[in-house]
Amino acid sequence: MHSIISKEDITDVIRSQNDCAYELFLRICDKISGSAISLLELHELYRMVYSTFVIEGEVCNGGFYQYYGNSTAQEFNAIGIEGFKLIGAHNTVDILQKVYKTIFDQSAIFREEYLIVGIQNAFNKANDDFDEIHIEEYDEQFYVAIEKDDITNLRQNYIINIALNGWVE
């Protein structure tokens, strides 16, 4: 596993920031942007922070149609669900899994093609070409779930616990 931010830097972020998770997210973005390092190669802390922020941002910006219609779901769905589980965001995990199951159940096109062409292309074909996907109701449920789970505090507490319990590099 690659450690892209030192233990000392993470400790400094925790001490100096009200929202240490967001600051850590920005630092992760800087480190992996344009590099050959895959998110999958990173410590679970980095994977959790990066994927949960990306998913939350994408869904809050344009809903699940945007999330699945862009490459975000293709790249981060599994990693993000694991990240939300890791921090104990059970309501959020539940909604993410329900949306995916709904898409899978509603669309024969998606079921037939997602393993071949990927989540994004299968979703867009099933949605745009055949209008088989209807997931509007889940946007509001996601917003409620992230608020109920208190994602900001869960992320921050996880980061602090990792730092306090001996950072694994």
C-alpha positions as CSV (number, residue, x, y, z in Angstrom):
1,M,0.0,0.0,0.0
2,H,1.3,3.4,-0.9
3,S,1.4,6.1,1.8
4,I,1.1,9.4,0.0
5,I,0.9,11.7,3.1
6,S,3.1,11.3,6.0
7,K,1.9,10.5,9.5
8,E,3.2,13.9,10.6
9,D,1.3,15.8,7.9
10,I,-1.9,13.9,8.8
11,T,-1.4,14.8,12.5
12,D,-0.8,18.4,11.5
13,V,-4.0,18.4,9.4
14,I,-6.0,17.0,12.3
15,R,-4.7,19.6,14.7
16,S,-5.1,22.6,12.4
17,Q,-8.4,22.1,10.6
18,N,-12.0,22.1,11.6
19,D,-12.8,19.7,8.8
20,C,-9.7,17.5,8.6
21,A,-11.3,15.1,6.2
22,Y,-11.8,17.8,3.6
23,E,-8.3,19.0,3.9
24,L,-7.0,15.5,3.6
25,F,-9.2,15.0,0.5
26,L,-7.6,18.0,-1.1
27,R,-4.1,16.7,-0.3
28,I,-5.0,13.3,-1.7
29,C,-6.3,15.0,-4.9
30,D,-3.0,16.8,-5.2
31,K,-1.0,13.7,-4.7
32,I,-2.8,11.4,-7.1
33,S,-3.7,13.9,-9.8
34,G,-1.6,13.1,-12.8
35,S,0.3,10.3,-11.1
36,A,0.3,6.7,-12.0
37,I,-0.9,5.7,-8.5
38,S,-4.2,3.9,-8.5
39,L,-6.7,4.5,-5.7
40,L,-6.8,0.8,-5.2
41,E,-3.1,0.8,-4.3
42,L,-3.6,3.2,-1.4
43,H,-4.3,2.7,2.3
44,E,-8.0,2.3,3.1
45,L,-7.9,5.7,4.8
46,Y,-7.1,7.4,1.5
47,R,-9.6,5.2,-0.4
48,M,-12.3,6.0,2.1
49,V,-11.7,9.7,2.1
50,Y,-11.4,10.1,-1.6
51,S,-14.2,7.8,-2.8
52,T,-16.8,9.0,-0.2
53,F,-16.1,12.7,-1.0
54,V,-16.4,12.0,-4.8
55,I,-19.6,10.1,-4.5
56,E,-21.2,12.6,-2.1
57,G,-20.2,15.5,-4.3
58,E,-21.4,13.8,-7.5
59,V,-24.8,12.8,-6.1
60,C,-25.3,16.1,-4.3
61,N,-24.4,18.0,-7.5
62,G,-26.6,16.2,-10.0
63,G,-28.3,13.3,-8.4
64,F,-27.9,9.6,-9.2
65,Y,-28.5,10.2,-12.9
66,Q,-25.3,12.2,-13.0
67,Y,-23.5,9.8,-10.8
68,Y,-24.2,6.8,-13.0
69,G,-24.1,8.7,-16.2
70,N,-20.6,9.9,-15.6
71,S,-17.5,7.7,-15.0
72,T,-17.9,8.2,-11.2
73,A,-20.0,5.1,-10.5
74,Q,-17.8,3.0,-12.8
75,E,-14.7,4.0,-10.9
76,F,-15.9,4.4,-7.3
77,N,-19.1,2.6,-6.6
78,A,-17.5,-0.5,-4.9
79,I,-14.7,1.5,-3.3
80,G,-17.1,4.1,-2.0
81,I,-19.6,1.6,-0.6
82,E,-16.6,0.0,1.3
83,G,-15.5,3.4,2.5
84,F,-19.0,4.3,3.8
85,K,-19.2,0.9,5.5
86,L,-15.7,1.5,7.0
87,I,-16.8,4.7,8.8
88,G,-20.2,3.3,9.8
89,A,-22.4,5.2,7.4
90,H,-25.0,2.5,7.2
91,N,-27.9,4.6,6.0
92,T,-25.8,5.9,3.1
93,V,-24.6,2.4,2.2
94,D,-28.2,1.2,2.2
95,I,-29.3,3.9,-0.3
96,L,-26.3,3.3,-2.6
97,Q,-27.1,-0.4,-2.7
98,K,-30.8,0.2,-3.2
99,V,-30.2,2.4,-6.2
100,Y,-27.9,-0.1,-7.8
101,K,-30.3,-2.9,-7.2
102,T,-33.1,-0.8,-8.6
103,I,-31.2,-0.1,-11.8
104,F,-30.3,-3.8,-12.1
105,D,-33.9,-4.9,-11.5
106,Q,-35.4,-2.3,-13.8
107,S,-33.2,-2.7,-16.8
108,A,-32.5,-5.8,-18.9
109,I,-30.2,-3.8,-21.0
110,F,-28.1,-2.8,-18.0
111,R,-28.0,-6.4,-16.7
112,E,-26.9,-7.7,-20.0
113,E,-24.2,-5.1,-20.7
114,Y,-22.7,-3.7,-17.5
115,L,-20.0,-6.4,-17.3
116,I,-19.1,-6.0,-20.9
117,V,-19.1,-2.2,-21.4
118,G,-19.0,-1.0,-17.8
119,I,-21.5,0.6,-15.5
120,Q,-21.5,4.0,-17.1
121,N,-22.0,2.9,-20.7
122,A,-24.6,0.3,-19.7
123,F,-26.5,2.8,-17.6
124,N,-26.4,5.5,-20.4
125,K,-27.7,3.0,-23.0
126,A,-30.4,1.7,-20.8
127,N,-31.4,5.2,-19.7
128,D,-31.0,7.2,-22.8
129,D,-31.8,4.7,-25.5
130,F,-34.5,2.7,-23.8
131,D,-35.7,4.8,-20.8
132,E,-35.6,1.8,-18.6
133,I,-34.2,3.4,-15.5
134,H,-36.2,5.5,-13.0
135,I,-34.3,6.4,-9.8
136,E,-35.4,9.9,-9.1
137,E,-36.7,9.1,-5.7
138,Y,-33.3,8.1,-4.4
139,D,-31.7,11.5,-4.7
140,E,-33.7,12.9,-1.7
141,Q,-33.2,9.7,0.2
142,F,-29.4,10.0,-0.2
143,Y,-29.4,13.6,1.1
144,V,-31.4,12.5,4.2
145,A,-29.1,9.4,4.7
146,I,-25.8,11.4,4.6
147,E,-27.3,13.9,7.1
148,K,-28.7,11.2,9.3
149,D,-25.3,9.4,9.2
150,D,-23.5,12.7,9.8
151,I,-20.9,11.8,7.2
152,T,-18.6,14.7,8.1
153,N,-18.2,13.6,11.7
154,L,-17.9,9.9,10.8
155,R,-15.1,10.7,8.3
156,Q,-13.3,13.0,10.8
157,N,-13.6,10.5,13.7
158,Y,-12.3,7.7,11.5
159,I,-9.2,9.8,10.5
160,I,-8.6,10.8,14.1
161,N,-8.9,7.2,15.3
162,I,-6.4,6.0,12.7
163,A,-4.0,8.7,13.7
164,L,-4.4,8.0,17.4
165,N,-4.2,4.3,17.1
166,G,-0.9,4.2,15.2
167,W,-0.9,5.1,11.6
168,V,-0.3,2.1,9.3
169,E,1.9,3.1,6.4
